[in-house]
Amino acid sequence: MRGFPEQLCSEITLEFNDCSKQVLDMESLFLNPDYCRVDLAELLRAIQTQELHLVCL
């Protein structure tokens, strides 16, 4: 049986991964010609990159 810290970390990781997938979906949507918001897609990508750097510290 896993301890509380390990379980909490696992749950946070799952939630973070879900959020990341949602952001990638939004990024793809903004790149769609119907929206043509490359600026927002690039902003989301930059935020995701910064979050990744923070997580890896």
C-alpha positions, 0 to 999 in steps of 0.5 A: 500500500502506498503512503499518503505523500505518494498517493497525493503526488500520483493524483497531482500528476494525473490532474496535471497531465489532464490539464496539459492535454486540455491545453494542447487541445486548445492550442490545436483549436487556436491553430485551426484556420477557423480561429486563426489565433496563432498568437494564442497558440504560441502563448499557450505553448510558452506557458506549457514550456515554463510549467515543464521547467518548473516541474523539472526543478 
